[in-house]
Amino acid sequence: MANFSKSNVPQFSVDVYQNEYLPEGGREVNAIVTVAATGGGTVPGAAPRPDAAGRGPSAAVAIMVDCSGSMDYPKTKMRNARDATAAAIDTLRDGVHFAVIGGTHVAKEVYPGGGRLAVADATTRDQAKQALRRLGAGGGTAIGTWLRLADRLLSSADVSIRHGILLTDGRNEHESPDDLKATLAACAGRFTCDARGVGTDWEVKEVTGIASALLGTADIVADPAGLAADFTRMMETAMGKGVADVSLRLWTPVGTEIAFVKQVAPTVEDLTGRRTEAGPRAGDYPTGSWGDESRDYHVCVRVPAANIGQEMLAARVSLVIPRSDGSADSLGAQGLIRAVWTDDMTASTSINPQVAHYTGQAELAQVIQQGIDLRKAGDIDGATAKLGRAVQLASASGNADTAKLLAKVVDVVDAATGTVRLKTKVAEADEMTLETRSTKTVRVKK
């Protein structure tokens, strides 16, 4: 993490929502941790708060554009990709370092070249857009090579925020899944990356896997004509980030362990396996870059069994930016997760509304994925049961966007009971959109 300066970092707050009461012998404590950042500027078009010298946080962006042969079919696809990249370049703040990469079975520097980054101003933006005219389609797809070149270029700048935008229209056919996995492991924590699939010939799990590993967003742009608007929004959000590499640090007392940590809003992302140890009984869970935004996390803690009337601190939540030497910069905010043992059955059995809501949203994401996989495997009964449960959960939680996507894949007979029939014909774009956006959640009504 370079250039950490409190002056242009958003202000963070932590709120904990939980039912701290456990019955005698109860060992599992669940809490929703809401982290909010203000003053970072991720409102579309808003720049992050400048520092004392009037500068926004230093940033570098690499745009990776698929130039494989399939981008020529239809001809408008490559033109839309060029236009979208030009729109993203226009959205860059002055002073931001940037590069454009053309991706096939190899990665090529389209602009500025020479293993370096350009610095955004009127001249370099114009030069980059001229260079885009030379982009043509031809060759295969090896996304790992694009990401490794992006990593090399982004790491050449001493900046605080490193971000990638990746566009693909096809499957990663010219490298093995293990090669891509190794690349993602090598790039994780070095830059964040938003990934987009255009058209319907790409693999959803590849694109969502890239975004998940690199803590970015994933989406489908079924109609290439929508690329420019999408790229502009992505770049505006990237330009609004005020701080990178923020980790959720969880400290637990002796005898207590973290069962899981999941981001549950705005999307579901399991962070449990990404823990890095941070000293005695503490662990860090990466959350990526932040601007003006809030996110919710579900933390489940296993505590030692205790007697009625006892209480304990189950976990302490704080926000830090880890340094390479093992130290960390604290972002000031913290919250406490408690456990209190009681014989009041009403207190110990009531589920906190936030915990209940997000448990349902996490299940919703899971049953959609299972339902789509079963449908692809030809298990109609299994797919109907899972997608019926998804309709029921989406309806009960008020997740109208997901309910609309589900209604394109199933005929809803009764949303409240989850009674559905699989549609006999489903547009490929509709199924891919449901799968890609399955992890998007709605916030609990506070």
N, C-alpha and C positions, 0 to 999 in steps of 0.2 A: 504494500500500500504506500503510494507516494503522496507527498504534498498534503498530509493531513493538517487541516486548519479549521479550528472551531468556528472561525468567522463566517465561512460560507457553507457550514453543515446545517441541515434542518434541525429543528428542536424536536426531540423524541419524547413520547410519553408511553407508559405501560399501564394498562388496566387489567385486572384479573377478575374473571367471573367464574364462580364455582359454588357448589354446596360442600362446605368443609366438613359436614357432619357424617360420621361413619358409625355403623352399628358395632357392637362388641365383636372383636375378631376381624372387622373390616380392614382390608389392606390396600384398596385401590382408590386413589384420589384423581379426579378429573377436573381440569380447569381449561377455560378458554382465555387465552392471553391476547388482548388487543394492543397492537403496537401502532402508534400514529406518529407521523412525521409532518411537521409544518414548517413553511419557510424554505422548502426545497424547490418548489416551482413546477411540479409535474401536473400543471393545469395546461391543457393544449395551448401552445403558443407562448406560455410564460417561461421566462428564463429564471434559473436559480438565483437566489439572492447573491449579489456580488460581495466580494470581500472588501477590506478597507481600501485596496488599491483600485476598486471598481471592476475587478475581474470576476467572471463566473468560474466555477470549478474547472480545472483543466481536464480535457477529455480527448479520446481518440476513438474513431469509428472506422470499421472495415465493412464495406458492403460487398457481399459475395453473390454474384449473379450466375445462375446456371446457363451455360452456353453449349450444352450437349446437343446432339443432332435433333432430338425430339422437340427442342425449342422452336424449330422451324415449322412445326405442324400444330395449329394453323400458322400462317406467316405472321399474323397479327401478334402472336405470343411474344416473340422476340422484341417487336416494336414496343409493345406494352411494357415489357421488362426494362427496356432502355428509358422509356418515358418515366417509369416509376423511379428508377435510379436517379434520373435527372431531378425529379421532384424532391427526392430525399436529399440530394446535394444542395438544392436551393434552401432546404430547411436547416442546414448546418449553421451554427453560430460562428461568427468571425472568431478566429483563433483556435478553433477545434482542429486537431490533426485528423486526417482521413486518407483512405485509399479505396480503390475499387479493384475487385478481383474477379476475373472471369474463370468460371469453374467448368471443367470437363473431367476426363480421366486424369488430368493434371491441373494444377492451379497456375494461372498466369496473372501477372500484375498488369492491369489495364491502365491504371493511373495512380500515382505519378511515375512508378517504375523505379528501378535501381535499388530495390530493397528498402525504400524509405516511405515516409508519409508526407503528404502535402499539408499545408496549414491553410485553413479556409479563409478566403477573402474573395472579392469580386473576380479577380484575375484567375485564381486557381479553380474556382467554381466553374468559370467559363471554359477553362482548359479541360477540366474533367468531363464536362458535357460534350466537348468536341471529341474527346477520346472515346466516349460511349458510342459514337457513330461507327467506330471500327468493330464493334462487337458483332460477331456473326455466330451462327450455330453450326456445330460439327464436333463429333467425338463422343466419348462415353461419360460416365458419372462416377467420380470417386470423391465423395464429400469430405472424407478425412483429410485429403490433400488441401482442400480449400481452407479448412479450419486451421490446419498447421501453418499455412502461409499467413492467415489472418493473425494467428498468435505471434508469429515472428515479427510481423509489421507492427502490431499493437504494442508489443513489449519493447520496441525500439524507442518509444517516446516516454519521457518521465512525466506521466500524467496520473491523476487520481482515479479517473473513470475510463474503463476500456469496454467497448461495446461492439458487437457484431450484428449484422443483419444478413440473413441467408435466405435465398430464394431457390427452390428447386421445382422441377416439373416431372421428375422421374424417380425411379428406384435406384438405389446405390449399388449398381450392378458391377462396377469395376474395381471393387475392393471387398474383402471379406467382412462380415459383421464383426469379427474379432478386431480387425484393423480399425474400424470406426469406433468400436468400444474403447480401444487403447487410446485413440486420439482424444475422445471425450474425457477420458480419465486424465490425460496429460493437460488438457485445456481447462478443466474444471477449476474454478477459483482464480483463473488468470484473466478471463473476460466473461461478460454475460453475452448471451446471443438470442435474438428473436429469430424464429424460423417460420417460413411460410411455404406452403405447397400450393402451386398454381395448377389449375385444371384438375383432372381426376386420375392421372396415371402414376402418382407417387404413392409411397407407403406411409400410412398415417403413423404407425409406431416408430418409424425412422425419424420423422419430423418432430413428433412430440418427444421422442427420446433425446434429441439434440437440445431442444428447448429446456427439458427437465434437467439434464446434466449440467447445462450452462446457465440455469436459473433465469431463463428468458421466457417469452411467450411463444405459443404455437398457434397457427390458424390456417384455414383453407381460404384461398381466393379462387373459387370455382370458375369465375369469369375473369379472364386476364384483364378486361377493361377496368376492373376494380383495383388493380395493383397500385396505381399512382396515389389514390386516396389512402390506401392502406400503408404504403411506404411513408407518406407524409406524416400520418398519425404516429407510426413507430418512431420516426426520427424526432418528432416533437416530444414524445415521451422520453426518448434517450437524452435529448438536450435539456430536459427538465430535471434530470438526476442530479442530486447535490452531494451524494456521498456513496462510495462503493464499499464492498467487502464487509458489510455489517453482519455480525453474528449474534444469535440469541445464545447467551451464556446461562446455563443452568447449574446451580450449585445445590447439592443434596447432602443432608447429614449422614452420619455413619448408619449403615443398615438399610438405607433407602436407595432405590434405583429408579431410573427413568425407563418406563415401559415403552413409550413412543412419543415422538414429537412430529406433528403434521401441520403444515400450513393448510388452513381450511377455507380461507377467503383471501383474495378473490378467486383463487383456484385451489384444488386439492393437490398437495405435493408432500409426499412422505419424506421427512428429513432425518428419520431415526438412524439410518445407516450412514449418514454423513458426519456423524459426530467426530470431533477431534478433541483429544484430552487437553484440558487447560488447567493443569495443576491438580492438587488433591481434591477429589470428589466434585470436580467441575468439568463441564464439557461444552464445546461450542458447536452450534448448528448454523450453517451458512444461510443467509437470506438474500445476498446479492446487493444490488444498487437501490437507493431510495431517493425519491423526490417528495412532493406533497402527496401523501397517500396514507392509507391505513390498511393493515392486514391482520387477520386473526389466525391464531395458532392453537391447536388442541394439544395439551400436555397431559400425559397420563403418568402418574408416579405410584410406585409400589412402596408402601411404608411397612415397618414392622407392626405386627398386631399389638394392640394395647388395651388397657382396661378402661371401663366407663369413667368419664371425667378427665381422662388425660388429654392433653393437646400437644401438638408439635408443629414446627415449621417443616413442611414436606419438601419445599424447594424454594430457592430464591432465583428470580429471573432478572437478568440485566442485559444491556446492549453494549457490545464492544466492537472495536475494529482491531482484530489481531495483527500483530507485527511479526515479521519474519524471524526476529530474535526470541520469540516466545512471549514477549510482553504484549500488552494490549492497551489501546486508548479507550477509556470509558466514555459512553455517550450520555451518562448521567442518570437515565431513567431506570427504575427497577420496580418489581412487583413481587409479592409474596404469595405462595400457595400453602394453605394450612390444612391440618387434619385435626379434628376434634371428635372424640369418641363419646357417644351418647346412647342412653336407653330410650330416648324419645323416637318412636318408630316413624312418626310423621316427618320429623326433621331428617332422619338418616335415610329414608327411602325416597324423598322427593328429588327429582332430577333437575338440575339447573337448566333453565330454558335455553341458554346459549349452548350448553353441552349437548342437550337433546337435539337442537336444530342442526348443529354441525356433524353430529354422529350420523344423522339422516342424510346430510349432503355428501358425506364421504361414502356412505353406502350407495347413494344414487350414482356417483361416478363409477363405483365398482360394478354395480349390476348392469349398467349400460355397456361397459366394456365386455363383461361376460356374455351378455345377450347378443351383442354383435358378433363375437367370436363363435358362439353356438350357431348363429344364423349362417355364418360363412361355412361352418362345418356340416350344415344340413340338418342340425338337430332342432326341428321346428318347435317341438313341445318345450324343450329347455329354453330356447330363445324367447318363446312366448311368455313363459313364467318369469324370466329375468326382466324382460322389457315391460311386462305388466307391473312388476314391482317398481320399476323405474317411474312409470306413469303415476303410480300411487304416491311415491315419495315426492315427485316434482309437484304434483297437485297439492299435497298436504303442506309443503313448505313454501308454496307460492313462487316456485322457480318457473316463471312463465316462459322464459326463453328456451329452457330445456324441454318444457312440455310441448312447445311448438315444434321443435326439432324431432321429438319422439313421434308426434302426430303425422310426420311425413314417412315414418317407417312402419307404424302400426295404426290400425283402426281402433280408436278408443271406444269401448262399449260402456264402461263405467270407471271413471278415473278414481273415484273414492275407494273402490275395491280392487283396482288394478286389473280389471277384466279387459283384455285386448285381443285382437286378431292380427297376426302378421299380414302386412300387405303382400299380395302376390308379386307385384312389380314395384320396385323401389329404385328411384334414380340414384346412380352411383354417387353423385355429388351430395345428395341428401344423407345417405348413410355415412359418407366420409365426414360431412359436417358434424353430424351427431357424435361420431367417434372422436373427432379432433376437439370438439368443445365440451366433451362429457365431464371434464374436471372443473368447468366454470360453476361457481356457486352463487347463491344469493345471500346477502348479509342478513343476520338475525335482526328482527325488529326490536330495537332496544326499548 
